[in-house]
């Protein structure tokens, strides 16, 4: 029969799982923000490229 874990060990285990889940959530949120910033930069660069082509209508056709 496996040994029965003490209540303190169980609480520490659950706390560690909760901390891991929160850390994963923070990492996902950080990654999402970075992707949004990259997308915005690409959008601005594409707009500048279209303006450089001296064809403002190109912006409307994206």
C-alpha positions as YAML, in Angstrom:
chain: A
units: angstrom
residues:
- id: 1
  name: UNK
  ca: [0.00, 0.00, 0.00]
- id: 2
  name: UNK
  ca: [1.45, 3.45, -0.89]
- id: 3
  name: UNK
  ca: [2.30, 5.77, 1.96]
- id: 4
  name: UNK
  ca: [-0.31, 8.39, 2.81]
- id: 5
  name: UNK
  ca: [0.98, 11.92, 2.22]
- id: 6
  name: UNK
  ca: [0.75, 14.36, 5.07]
- id: 7
  name: UNK
  ca: [-1.77, 17.20, 4.72]
- id: 8
  name: UNK
  ca: [1.12, 19.68, 4.64]
- id: 9
  name: UNK
  ca: [2.77, 17.85, 1.71]
- id: 10
  name: UNK
  ca: [-0.56, 17.77, -0.12]
- id: 11
  name: UNK
  ca: [-1.05, 21.52, 0.38]
- id: 12
  name: UNK
  ca: [2.50, 22.22, -0.83]
- id: 13
  name: UNK
  ca: [1.93, 20.03, -3.90]
- id: 14
  name: UNK
  ca: [-1.33, 21.80, -4.80]
- id: 15
  name: UNK
  ca: [0.34, 25.19, -4.21]
- id: 16
  name: UNK
  ca: [3.17, 24.23, -6.56]
- id: 17
  name: UNK
  ca: [0.66, 23.18, -9.23]
- id: 18
  name: UNK
  ca: [-1.23, 26.47, -8.81]
- id: 19
  name: UNK
  ca: [1.99, 28.49, -9.07]
- id: 20
  name: UNK
  ca: [2.92, 26.57, -12.22]
- id: 21
  name: UNK
  ca: [-0.49, 27.25, -13.77]
- id: 22
  name: UNK
  ca: [-0.26, 30.96, -12.95]
- id: 23
  name: UNK
  ca: [3.25, 31.11, -14.41]
- id: 24
  name: UNK
  ca: [2.03, 29.39, -17.59]
- id: 25
  name: UNK
  ca: [-0.85, 31.87, -17.83]
- id: 26
  name: UNK
  ca: [1.56, 34.80, -17.45]
- id: 27
  name: UNK
  ca: [3.87, 33.35, -20.10]
- id: 28
  name: UNK
  ca: [0.95, 32.92, -22.52]
- id: 29
  name: UNK
  ca: [-0.23, 36.47, -21.88]
- id: 30
  name: UNK
  ca: [3.30, 37.83, -22.44]
- id: 31
  name: UNK
  ca: [3.60, 35.85, -25.68]
- id: 32
  name: UNK
  ca: [0.21, 37.15, -26.87]
- id: 33
  name: UNK
  ca: [1.27, 40.76, -26.21]
- id: 34
  name: UNK
  ca: [4.55, 40.25, -28.07]
- id: 35
  name: UNK
  ca: [2.69, 38.79, -31.08]
- id: 36
  name: UNK
  ca: [0.27, 41.76, -31.08]
- id: 37
  name: UNK
  ca: [3.19, 44.22, -31.03]
- id: 38
  name: UNK
  ca: [4.91, 42.36, -33.88]
- id: 39
  name: UNK
  ca: [1.68, 42.40, -35.92]
- id: 40
  name: UNK
  ca: [1.28, 46.14, -35.33]
- id: 41
  name: UNK
  ca: [4.87, 46.81, -36.43]
- id: 42
  name: UNK
  ca: [4.34, 44.74, -39.60]
- id: 43
  name: UNK
  ca: [1.09, 46.64, -40.28]
- id: 44
  name: UNK
  ca: [2.89, 50.00, -39.94]
- id: 45
  name: UNK
  ca: [5.79, 48.85, -42.15]
- id: 46
  name: UNK
  ca: [3.37, 47.67, -44.85]
- id: 47
  name: UNK
  ca: [1.57, 51.01, -44.71]
- id: 48
  name: UNK
  ca: [4.84, 52.91, -45.03]
- id: 49
  name: UNK
  ca: [5.89, 50.70, -47.93]
- id: 50
  name: UNK
  ca: [2.60, 51.43, -49.72]
- id: 51
  name: UNK
  ca: [3.03, 55.16, -49.18]
- id: 52
  name: UNK
  ca: [6.60, 54.96, -50.46]
- id: 53
  name: UNK
  ca: [5.24, 53.42, -53.66]
- id: 54
  name: UNK
  ca: [3.33, 56.70, -54.12]
- id: 55
  name: UNK
  ca: [0.10, 54.76, -54.44]
- id: 56
  name: UNK
  ca: [-2.14, 55.69, -51.49]
- id: 57
  name: UNK
  ca: [-4.92, 53.54, -52.95]
- id: 58
  name: UNK
  ca: [-2.77, 50.49, -52.27]
- id: 59
  name: UNK
  ca: [-3.64, 50.92, -48.59]
- id: 60
  name: UNK
  ca: [-7.34, 50.43, -49.36]
- id: 61
  name: UNK
  ca: [-6.69, 47.19, -51.26]
- id: 62
  name: UNK
  ca: [-4.95, 45.30, -48.45]
...
